[in-house]
Amino acid sequence: MLARLLGPASYGVIAIASLVISLGLLIADSGLSASLVQRKEIHDNDVRTAFTAQTLIGIGLALSIALSAPLLAHAYSQPILAPVLQVLAFTLVLQSASQTSAALLRRRMDFRRIQKTQVGSYLLSYLGFGIPAAYLGLGVWSLTGAQVLQTTLNLALLYHATRHPIAPLLQRDTHMLHFGGRILATNIVNWVSTYLDSFLLGRAFGTATLGLYNRAFFLLNTPVTVVVSASQGVLFAATSRTQNQTDTARQTYLATFGGLATVIVPAFMTAAAAAASLVEATYGQQWVNAIPFVLPLAIAMPLFALMAIAGPILAGLNRPQEELRAQSLAALVAIPALLLAASWSLAALVWVGVFVHALRFTLMTAAACNVLRVSAGTISRILLRAVLLAGLCAFLPALIEQFWTAPALLKFLLEILVSGTTWLLLLLMLPNVFTEPETKRYLHRLTRKLPQRFARRFA
């Protein structure tokens, strides 16, 4: 709704500001949240130290961003970027202060509370403020205000759920600093590999083009982020509890990898086949120039999702250096490649971004397989099954997209129905062809949580 009301230019400005804030948040966290989750025992002083450090770093970074905002606005030739970034810098303090509460909930494996908080604060902020403000013509400030409100609500709800001690304390903790430092370095390297293309795209081709790319990215990345964030939190907390049980971690990794591949690869191949209908049905005619971005992003997103589940397992096994090594190597290749592509053409920059995702996936999967003793043949077999399933699911939607003339929404709904039905029938009729044994065992355990009549049928 907001994309239809505001158009690409407003989202280009917000995209640049959000990239800066997201990097600041990684630095403010300093890996301390992961340290609270990973270590076997924590005390009140550990919580106070993490909260104090994260909040102080957040305040310092927020001031730095606010002061340097005019320089960034000048670099992008967008005067409105300076005040927007200065306002959003305030959210960095709030987000930094909320990270300790979120870490404690992840440590307790209370992911339901985290999800309720995130979804609730988002809906209240964007439905309650963002959309009405956009209708009133506030433009980019409707997005800015909604983000400030969401961050404030999220902090209040998370702290209400934990009520952890907040008295200032800074104490030297070797384990926390060492483990957190490796996590911080890994997160920064990940950020560079993931978002450098957006920074370069906005600088080289303008904020309106960045807005188009950002919304296409958001459309495809949001479902992946929801699934991956939930999976990462559970995988990290669960693996941290059983740090020495490599066999259990291996089974968990294969079950998760196989399950994600079976769902995500067909979904995104269908999105690529139905790119025009997807964009027009969701955002409207003014966003048709975002359609060319859908195909490369639809290839990149499954690679990102399958890559991302390796990190929390390696960190939970106290091997974060493995991820840091793999991601650093990817970044060393990505930075010059993306800089060169940005000086060449928009298409080159976007497709080099896909190559970067493929490289990160290859290096991270290899690192996880090495630690967990998983063969390359097993991973290849899972991927081949997923690609075969995806091709069968996307075949009819591609024909519908190409040859049927109908309103975009109607066409896209039919494509979803056809693809989803094909996917379900193939899994039900040929489960041994398209599903890994570890995934089937996990799904069998999952069916026990269903009502009895459904559990018997699915089992």
N, C-alpha and C positions, 0 to 999 in steps of 0.2 A: 504493500500500500504506500509506504513511504517512497519507494523507488518511482512509482507512478506519479506521485505528487511533486517530487523534487527534481528528478532528472539527474544526468551523469555528473554535472559540474559540482554540485554540492557533495556528492559522494567521493569525488576526487580529492576535495579538500579534507574531508573527514578521514579518508584512507591514509593520507600522508601523516596527519596528526596521530592517528591510531598506531601507525608503525613506530613512531617515536615513543609513544607512551608504552607500547608493548615491550620495546627494548628496555626502557627504564624500569619496567616492572620486573623483568628478569634480573637486572642488576640489583634492584632493591631486595629481591628475595634472597639472592646470594647462595642459593642451594640450602638455606636453613630449613625451609619447610620439608624438603626431602629428608634432611638429617633427622628431624623430629619423627618422621614416619619410620625411617629405616632402623634406628638404633633400638636395641632390645628393651631398654628401660630409660624412662625420662623422669625428671623431677621438676618441681615448680621453678627452680632457678634456670633450668634449661629453657622452659617456656618463656620466662621473663626476658632472658637474654635474646632469644630469637625475636620476640615481639619488639623489644627496644631497638635492636640493630636494624630490623626491617623498616620500622617506622622512621628512624633517624635517616637512614639512607634514602628512603622515599622522600622525605622533606628536602634533603639536599639536592636530589635529582630534580624534584619539582621546581625548585628555585632556579636551577641551572637551565632547565628547559624554558621556563618563563622568560628568563633574561635573553636567551639565544633565539627565541621565537622570531623576532624581526629579521634576523639573518636568514633563517630558513625560508621565511615568507618571500624575501627578496630573491633567494636562489630559485624558487619556483614561480616567481612573478605573480604571486597571489597575496595581495595585502590582507585579505580576510583571514588568511592562515594564521597570522600572528596572534590576534585576540582569541581565536578558537583554540590554538595550542596553549595559550596562557591559561584559559579556563580549564581545559582538560588536564593541564599539569596538576591542578588541585586533586583530580581523581587519582593521580598516582599515589598521593599520600594516603587516601582512603583505601585503595587496593592493597598497598603495602601493609597497612594496619590489619587488614582482614586475612592475610595469608596464614598467620599463626592459627587462627580459629579453623580455617579450612584444613590445615595440616592435621590438627588434632582430630577432626572428624574423619579424615581419611585413615588416620592411625586406628581409630575405633571401627573402621570399615562401615561407617554410617553414611553411605553414599546416597541413601534416600533423602536424608536431610539436606545434603549438598545440592542435589538436583532440585528439590523443592525450593530452596532459597534462590538458586540461579534462575529457574524458570519463573518463579513468582515475582522476583524483582524486575526481570525483563518485561513481563507482561504489564505490570503496573506502570512501569516507566514509559514504555513505548506506546502502549494503548492509551494510558491515562494522560500522557503529556506529549509524546513525540508526534502522533498522528493529529491531534487537535491543533498543535502548534504549526504543523505543516499546512493544514487547511487555512490557518490564519495568515499564512504567507511569511512565516519566520525563516524559511529556507534552511540553511545549514545550522542555524541556532536551534532548530527543533531537534536535530540529531545530537547536538552538543548538550542541550539541556537534559534530554532523555538519558544520555550516558552518565551525566553527573548524578541524576536522580537514581539510576540503577545502581551505581557504585555505592551511594550512600545507604540505600536500602539493603544491599547485599552485606555491607559491613555490619549494620545493626542486627540483621537476622542471624548471621554467622556467630557474632559474639553472644547473642542471646542464647544460642544453642550450646555454647561451651563455657561461658563465664570464666575464662582462664585468668590467672593473675596478670595484671598489667603494670605493676609497680616497676619503674625503670631499673634495669640492672644490666651491666655489661661485665661478663667474666670470660676469661680465656678458656676455651674448650678445644683441645687439640683435635679430637675426633670430629666435632661439628665443623671446625674450620677446614680440615683436610677433606672430608667427604663433601661438604657443601661447596668448597672451592672447585672440586672436579665437576660437580653438577652444574655450577654456574658457568664454567668454561664450556661445557658441553651445550648448555642452553643457548649461549651466545653464538656459538658456531652454528647451531641449528637455525637460529634466527637469521643469520646472514644467508645461509643456503636457501631458506624458505622465502624471505621477503626482499632480498636485494633486487630481484627483478622488478618488483613493484616500485621501489625507490627510483631505479634507473628509468623505468617506463614513464613515470610522472615527470621526471626531469627532462627526458629527451622528447617526449611526444605530447606533453600537456596534461593538465589535471582532468580535462573532459575525457580523454582517452583512458586515463587511469581510472576514472569513475566507471567507465564501461567495463574495463577489465576487472575492477574490484567487485562489481556486482555479479559478473559471471563467476568469478572466483568464490564469492560468498555463497551463491546459489548452489554450487557443487561442493564447496568445502564444509558448509554447515552440517549436513548429515554425517559427513566423515568425522568432523570435530566432535559431534555429540557421541558417536559410537566410540571413537578412539579415546576421548577424554575419560569416558566411563571405564573403558577397558584398561587404560593405563593406570588409573587410580586403584582399581581392584588388583591388577597384576602386581603392581609395586608393593601394595600393602600385604598381599598374600605371600609373595615371594620373600619379603622381608621377614615374615614370621617363620619361614622354613628355609633359612639361608643356606643350609648345608645339604639340602635334599635336591640334588641336581636332577634325579630321575623324575621327581614330581614336577619340577620346573620345565623339563623337556616335554612331558605329556601336556602340561598346561599350554606351553607355547604352540605345539602342533595343533592342539584342539582349537585354540584361538585363531591361529593363522589359517587353518583350513576353514573354520566357520566364517571368518571375515571374507576370505577369498570367494567362498561359495555365494555370499550375498552381495558383496560390493562390486566385484568385477562384472557380473551380469547387469547390475543396476546402472553402472556408469557406461557400459557399452550401449545400453538402451538410450541413455541420455545423449550420447554422441550421435546415435542414429536419428534421434528426435530433436536435434538441437534447435531448429527454427521454431517448432511448436512450443518447446520448453520455454524459451526466452519470451516469445510473444504472449503466451498464455500467462506467464508469471508477471512480467514487467510492462508489457504493452508495446505498441509500435515504436515509441520513441527510443527503445533500447535495442532495435534490430541490429545495430552496428556491433553489439556484443556477441552476436551469434558465432562469428569466426573463432572466438576464444573458447567456445564450449568443447570442441574436439580435443585440443591439446590438454585442457584442464581435465577432461574426462579420462584421459590416459594417465595423467599425473596423479590424480586423487587416489586410485587404488594402490599405486606404488607408495604414496605417502602413508596411507593407512597401514599397509602390511609392514612397512619399515618401522612405523612408530611403536609397534607393540614389542619390539626387541629391547628398546631402551629401558623401560621400567623393570623388565626381568633381569637384565644385566645389573642395573642399580640395586635391585632387591637382593641379588647374590653378592653384593659388595664388589662388583666389577665395573663401576662406571667408567673406568679408564678405557675399557674396550670401546664403548660408544664414543668417547672423546677422540680416540685415535681414528676411528672410522669416519666420524663427521668432520674432523679436521682435514683429513685427506680429501674428502669431497669438497670442502670449502676452498681448499687450495686450487682445485680444478675449476670450481664454479665461479670464483671472483673474476679471474681474467677472461673466462669464456663469456660471462654475462656482460662485462664491460665492452668486449669486442663486438658482441651481438648488438648491444644498444647503439653503437656507432654505425651499424650496418642497416638494420631495418626493424620494424615492429614485429614482423613475423619471425625473424631470426631470434629476437629476444625471447619471444614466447616459447618457441620450440627448443631453444637452448635450456630454458627453464624446465621443460619436460625431461631433457637429457640429465639435468642435475638431479631431478627426483629419481630417475632410473639408477644413476650412480649411487646415490645415498641408499636406495633400497638394496642394491647389490652388496655394498660394503657392510651395511648394518646386518643384513641377513647372514652374510658370511661370518661376521663376528659372533652372532647369536648361535649359529650352527656349530662353530668351533668350541664355544664354551659348553653348550648343551649336548654336544656329540650327536648332531643331526646330520645326516648325509645330504649332499646336494641333490641326489636322486629323489629323495623324499620331497624336498621343496619343489623340484621341477615337476614331479607328478601332480602335486597339489595345484600348481599354476596351470598346467596343461588341462586338467579337469575343469578348472574355473573358466579358462578361456573358451574351451569347447562349449560349456554350458552357456556362457555369455553370447557366443555366436548364434546358438540356437534361439536364445531368448530375444536377441535384437534383430533377427532376420525379418520377421513379419512387421515389426514397427518401422524398419527401414523402408519396406515396400509401401506401407501406409503413408509415411512422410513424403515419399517421392511421387506417388501417383494419385493420392486422394486429395481432392480440393474440398476443404471444409474449414470452418472457424478454428483458430489455433487451439482454443481450450478444448473443444470437442475432439479434435484430432489427438491432442496429447493425452486426454483421459482414455481414449480407445487404445492408444499405444501402451500406456501403463497397464491397462487391463489385459491386453494380449500378452505382453512380456511377463507379467506376474503370473498369469495362468500357465503359460508355457513353463516357467521356472518351477512352479509348484508341482505340475504333472510330471516333469522329468525327475524331480527329486523323489516323488512318491513311487514312481514306476521303476526307476533305476537308481536306488540309493547306493548300491555298491559301486556304481560307475562314477558318480559325482560327489561322493562324500567320503572323507578320510575316516579310518577306524577310530582315531582319538576324538574326532568331532562327533561321531555317532554315539560314542560312550558318554560324552558330555551332554548331548541332547537327550539321551535316555535318562540321565540323572535329572535333567531339567524338567522332563515331563512329570516327575513326581510332584512338582509344585502346582500342577494343573488340577482342576476338578477331576474326580476319579473317572468319570465317563470319557473325558477327553484324554486323560493319561493313558487309558487302555488302548484307545484308538490310535494315538500317535506312537505309542511304544510298539 
